Amino acid sequence: MSNNALIPQSKLPNLGTTIFTQMSALAQEHNAINLSQGFPDFDGPAWLQERLAYHVASGANQYAPMTGVQALREAIADKTAELYGYKPDANREVTVTAGATEALYAAITALVRPGDEVICFDPSYDSYAPAIELSGGVVKRIALQPPHFRPDWQAFEQLLSARTRLVVINTPHNPSATVWEKADFAALWQAIDGREVYVLSDEVYEHICFAKEGHNSVLAHPQLRERAIAVSSFGKTYHMTGWKVGYCVAPAAISAELRKVHQYLTFAVNTPAQLALADMLRAEPEHYRALPEFYRARRDLFINALSASRLEIVPSEGTYFLLADYSAISDLDDVSFCQWLTREAGVAAIPLSVFCADPFPHKLIRLCFAKQESTLLAAAERLNQL
């Protein structure tokens, strides 16, 4: 490197390669069964793929409207009304994004100003904090304690301040596989009523929910939805994570600000994929309605297959993840244990501590069951030998 080379000062100096990339690379190196990254090892609906090919062949290959294809936004509005009893304005309140991660980033960038405080519940998905920091915000964290990972509303109220601008929630929750109840939304509203605080609700696993109450959306709460952005993911719903199509629903005034960021972040999302998804929502709504049972069967198969293991399984109420306590197997910290597990047992998992800023002393790992039955049974066979 020459003396003239410029090395930029990092805006995110504490970030390196993500644990997901590391564990997947380690899994490949040791030919391990990869239950670390959250993506299916099976394909999405054949009819959806056919509709994509149809729209490509029909010439729908130029820019889509910045806010999303009209047919898809209207289908989203109707689906929202069916599920949550609230129909957003397809033109002013629904925005199609390049996956849920873009929606989260655009929402945070649009709302968070330098010095603003943003409350997150730890363990939390890894994209929240960097986006907050890049906007000059300050992350305030509340620890969710295993095994139930319930929000402590007294601690939440104590954390609120005059600087609080945004609360980021996630239900069903990655990585704990827990879900919010209606009482949680009521408690959240009671705490922030009268304050200028927005809510960003990450609901990408909305259709993978096994709780008796079903999925409770922020959009079903009349007061909260007036100051909330709800984020959803077609990748999770249709097993097509590589399509990178998501969307968000928010009041017109919030959507207008979010769209200003979206316009210069990605501008528009893949046109034929949007048209294919619009067709799928209209023609085969049974797909997302049947998704809870589809994944419940895989969850139960995997749990039953692990019954002979020394892992203690934590109940999974939603997402396609399962937490397991490995205390009976090893004294290693969770990062070291996951590395050992990949090398020695041939199964890759994710340590829970990477989702937390503060030390997380619990011996918990996250396993993904969005896999073919044969994959899950093969992984269980290896884990049962520990």
C-alpha positions in Angstrom: 0.0 0.0 0.0 1.4 3.4 -1.0 1.8 6.3 1.4 -0.9 8.1 -0.5 -3.6 5.5 0.2 -6.4 6.9 2.3 -8.0 4.7 5.0 -11.4 6.0 6.0 -12.2 6.3 9.7 -14.9 3.7 10.2 -18.4 4.8 11.1 -19.0 1.4 12.6 -15.6 0.6 14.2 -17.0 -2.3 16.3 -18.5 -4.2 13.5 -16.7 -7.0 11.7 -17.8 -10.1 9.8 -21.2 -11.2 11.2 -21.4 -14.4 13.2 -23.9 -15.8 10.6 -21.2 -15.5 7.8 -18.6 -17.0 10.1 -20.7 -20.0 11.2 -21.8 -20.7 7.6 -18.2 -20.6 6.4 -17.2 -22.9 9.3 -20.0 -25.3 8.5 -18.9 -25.5 4.9 -15.3 -26.0 5.9 -16.2 -29.0 8.2 -19.1 -30.3 6.0 -21.5 -29.7 8.9 -25.3 -29.5 8.7 -26.0 -25.8 8.7 -28.7 -24.9 11.2 -27.2 -21.5 11.8 -28.4 -19.0 9.2 -32.1 -18.5 9.0 -33.1 -19.6 5.5 -34.9 -22.7 4.2 -33.1 -25.5 2.3 -36.2 -26.1 0.2 -37.8 -24.0 -2.5 -40.8 -21.8 -2.6 -44.1 -22.4 -4.3 -43.8 -23.6 -7.9 -46.7 -21.4 -9.1 -45.0 -18.3 -7.7 -41.9 -19.2 -9.7 -44.0 -19.6 -12.8 -45.6 -16.2 -12.3 -42.1 -14.7 -12.1 -41.1 -16.3 -15.4 -44.4 -15.2 -17.0 -43.8 -11.5 -16.0 -40.2 -11.6 -17.2 -41.3 -13.1 -20.5 -44.1 -10.5 -20.8 -41.6 -7.6 -20.7 -42.1 -6.4 -17.1 -38.4 -5.7 -16.8 -38.2 -1.9 -16.3 -38.3 0.2 -13.2 -41.3 -0.3 -10.9 -42.9 2.8 -9.3 -40.7 4.0 -6.4 -43.4 3.0 -3.8 -44.0 -0.4 -5.3 -46.2 -1.9 -8.0 -49.8 -0.8 -7.6 -51.2 -4.3 -7.8 -48.9 -5.5 -5.0 -49.6 -2.5 -2.7 -53.4 -3.1 -3.2 -53.0 -6.8 -2.4 -51.0 -6.0 0.7 -53.7 -3.5 1.9 -56.4 -6.2 1.5 -54.3 -8.8 3.2 -53.7 -6.4 6.1 -57.4 -5.8 6.4 -58.2 -9.5 6.5 -55.6 -10.3 9.2 -55.6 -7.2 11.4 -59.0 -5.5 10.9 -57.3 -2.4 9.5 -57.0 -1.5 5.8 -54.1 0.9 5.1 -54.3 3.3 2.1 -52.4 1.4 -0.7 -51.2 4.6 -2.3 -50.0 6.6 0.8 -49.4 4.0 3.5 -47.8 0.9 1.9 -44.2 0.9 0.6 -42.5 -2.1 -1.1 -38.8 -2.4 -0.1 -35.8 -4.4 -1.0 -36.3 -6.9 1.8 -37.3 -6.2 5.4 -33.7 -5.0 6.2 -34.1 -2.1 3.9 -37.4 -1.2 5.4 -35.9 -1.2 8.9 -33.0 0.9 7.7 -35.2 3.4 5.9 -37.5 3.7 8.9 -34.7 4.3 11.4 -33.0 6.8 9.1 -36.2 8.7 8.5 -37.1 9.0 12.2 -33.9 9.1 14.2 -32.0 12.3 14.6 -28.6 12.9 16.2 -28.8 12.4 20.0 -32.2 10.7 19.9 -32.6 7.6 22.1 -33.9 4.4 20.6 -35.1 1.5 22.9 -34.4 -2.0 21.8 -35.1 -5.3 23.6 -32.1 -7.6 23.9 -31.4 -10.1 22.5 -32.2 -8.2 19.3 -31.7 -8.7 15.5 -28.3 -7.4 14.5 -29.3 -4.8 12.0 -31.1 -2.4 14.4 -28.1 -1.0 16.3 -25.9 -0.1 13.3 -28.7 1.7 11.6 -29.4 3.7 14.8 -25.7 4.5 15.2 -25.3 5.6 11.6 -28.2 8.1 12.2 -26.5 9.5 15.3 -28.9 7.8 17.6 -28.2 6.3 21.0 -29.3 2.7 21.6 -30.9 2.0 25.0 -31.3 -1.7 25.7 -33.6 -3.7 27.9 -32.6 -7.3 28.6 -35.2 -10.0 28.0 -34.5 -12.8 30.5 -34.6 -16.5 29.6 -36.5 -18.8 29.4 -39.6 -16.7 28.9 -38.0 -13.5 27.4 -41.0 -11.3 28.6 -40.7 -7.5 28.4 -40.2 -5.9 31.9 -42.6 -2.9 31.6 -41.5 -1.3 34.8 -37.9 -1.3 33.5 -39.2 0.1 30.2 -40.9 3.0 31.8 -37.8 3.8 33.8 -35.8 3.9 30.5 -38.0 6.4 28.8 -36.7 10.0 28.8 -37.3 13.3 27.0 -34.8 12.0 24.4 -36.7 8.8 23.6 -37.7 9.0 19.9 -38.3 5.4 18.8 -39.0 1.9 20.2 -38.0 -1.1 18.1 -40.0 -4.3 18.8 -39.9 -7.7 17.1 -42.7 -10.3 17.3 -42.5 -13.2 16.7 -39.0 -12.6 18.1 -35.7 -13.6 16.6 -33.8 -15.2 18.3 -35.9 -16.2 21.4 -38.9 -17.6 19.4 -41.3 -15.8 21.7 -44.3 -13.7 20.8 -45.9 -10.5 22.1 -49.4 -10.8 23.7 -52.1 -8.1 23.4 -51.3 -7.1 26.9 -47.8 -6.2 25.8 -49.1 -3.8 23.2 -51.5 -2.3 25.8 -48.6 -1.8 28.2 -46.4 -0.2 25.5 -49.2 2.2 24.6 -49.8 3.1 28.3 -46.1 3.9 28.6 -45.7 6.1 25.6 -49.1 7.8 25.4 -48.6 11.5 25.7 -45.0 11.3 24.5 -43.5 11.9 21.0 -42.3 8.4 20.6 -42.6 6.2 17.4 -42.7 2.4 17.2 -40.9 0.3 14.6 -42.5 -3.2 14.7 -40.4 -5.9 13.0 -43.1 -8.6 12.1 -41.2 -10.6 9.4 -42.3 -13.9 11.0 -46.0 -12.8 11.3 -47.2 -16.0 9.5 -44.9 -18.3 11.5 -46.7 -18.0 14.8 -47.8 -21.0 17.0 -49.3 -19.1 20.0 -53.0 -19.7 20.8 -53.7 -16.0 20.4 -52.0 -16.0 17.0 -49.9 -13.1 15.8 -50.6 -9.8 17.4 -49.6 -7.0 15.1 -49.0 -3.3 16.0 -51.4 -2.6 13.2 -54.3 -4.2 15.2 -53.8 -1.6 18.0 -55.8 1.6 17.0 -53.6 4.1 18.9 -50.2 2.5 18.3 -50.7 2.1 14.5 -51.1 5.9 14.2 -47.4 6.3 15.1 -46.0 2.9 14.0 -44.2 1.4 11.1 -44.9 -2.4 10.6 -42.3 -4.3 8.6 -43.0 -7.6 6.8 -41.1 -10.0 4.6 -42.2 -12.0 1.5 -38.9 -13.9 1.7 -39.9 -15.5 5.0 -43.5 -16.1 3.9 -42.7 -17.8 0.6 -39.4 -19.4 1.4 -37.7 -17.1 -1.1 -35.2 -15.1 0.9 -33.0 -14.4 -2.1 -35.8 -12.4 -3.8 -35.3 -9.7 -1.2 -38.8 -8.2 -1.3 -40.4 -6.8 1.8 -42.7 -4.0 2.7 -43.8 -1.6 5.4 -47.1 -0.1 6.5 -47.2 3.3 8.2 -49.4 6.4 8.4 -49.1 8.7 5.4 -46.9 11.3 7.2 -44.4 8.7 8.4 -44.5 6.9 5.0 -43.7 10.1 3.2 -40.5 10.5 5.3 -39.6 6.9 4.9 -40.0 7.0 1.1 -37.6 9.9 0.9 -34.9 7.6 2.3 -36.1 4.6 0.2 -36.0 6.6 -3.0 -32.3 7.2 -2.7 -31.4 3.9 -1.1 -32.8 1.5 -3.6 -35.4 3.7 -5.5 -37.4 0.7 -6.7 -37.7 -3.0 -6.2 -37.5 -5.9 -8.7 -40.5 -5.4 -11.0 -41.4 -9.0 -12.1 -41.0 -10.3 -8.6 -43.5 -7.7 -7.3 -46.0 -8.7 -10.0 -45.6 -12.4 -9.2 -46.1 -11.8 -5.5 -49.2 -9.7 -6.2 -50.6 -12.7 -8.2 -49.7 -15.1 -5.4 -51.4 -13.0 -2.7 -54.6 -12.9 -4.7 -54.7 -16.4 -6.1 -53.3 -18.5 -3.2 -53.9 -16.8 0.2 -54.1 -20.3 1.6 -50.3 -20.4 1.5 -49.8 -17.8 4.3 -52.8 -19.1 6.2 -51.4 -22.6 6.3 -47.8 -21.5 7.2 -48.2 -21.8 11.0 -49.1 -25.5 10.6 -46.4 -26.0 8.0 -43.7 -24.9 10.3 -45.3 -26.3 13.5 -44.9 -29.8 11.9 -41.2 -29.2 11.3 -40.7 -27.8 14.8 -42.4 -30.7 16.5 -40.5 -33.3 14.3 -37.2 -31.7 15.3 -38.1 -31.5 19.0 -39.2 -35.1 19.1 -36.1 -36.2 17.3 -34.0 -34.4 19.9 -35.8 -36.0 22.9 -32.9 -38.4 23.4 -30.3 -35.6 23.5 -28.9 -33.8 26.5 -30.1 -30.5 25.2 -32.9 -28.7 27.0 -35.3 -27.3 24.5 -36.9 -23.9 25.2 -40.5 -23.6 23.9 -40.8 -22.0 20.5 -43.9 -19.9 20.0 -43.0 -18.4 16.6 -40.3 -17.9 13.9 -38.5 -21.0 12.5 -36.0 -21.1 15.3 -35.5 -23.2 18.4 -33.4 -22.4 21.4 -31.5 -25.1 23.2 -29.7 -25.0 26.6 -26.5 -27.0 26.4 -25.5 -26.8 30.1 -25.6 -30.5 30.5 -23.1 -31.0 27.7 -20.4 -28.3 28.1 -19.1 -25.5 30.3 -17.8 -23.6 27.2 -19.2 -20.1 26.5 -21.8 -20.1 23.7 -19.5 -18.8 20.9 -16.8 -21.4 21.7 -19.5 -24.1 22.0 -20.9 -23.3 18.6 -17.5 -23.5 17.1 -16.8 -26.8 18.8 -20.2 -28.1 17.8 -19.5 -27.3 14.2 -16.1 -28.9 14.2 -16.7 -31.9 16.4 -20.4 -32.8 16.0 -21.0 -31.5 12.5 -23.9 -29.2 13.3 -23.7 -25.4 13.0 -25.8 -23.2 15.3 -25.8 -19.6 16.4 -24.7 -18.4 19.9 -27.4 -16.2 21.6 -24.9 -13.8 23.1 -24.2 -12.2 19.7 -27.7 -10.7 19.8 -26.8 -8.8 23.0 -24.6 -5.8 23.7 -24.2 -6.7 27.4 -22.6 -10.0 28.6 -25.1 -12.9 28.2 -24.0 -15.6 30.5 -26.7 -18.2 29.6 -25.7 -21.3 27.7 -28.2 -21.0 24.8 -27.8 -21.7 21.1 -30.2 -21.0 18.3 -31.1 -23.8 15.8 -33.0 -23.1 12.5 -35.7 -25.7 11.6 -36.6 -24.2 8.3 -35.1 -27.3 6.7 -36.2 -30.5 5.0 -37.3 -33.2 7.3 -34.3 -35.3 6.3 -31.9 -32.5 7.2 -33.5 -32.1 10.7 -33.4 -35.8 11.4 -29.7 -36.0 10.3 -28.9 -33.1 12.6 -30.8 -34.6 15.5 -28.9 -37.8 15.1 -25.6 -36.0 15.5 -26.8 -33.9 18.4 -28.2 -37.0 20.3 -24.7 -38.4 20.4 -23.3 -35.5 22.5 
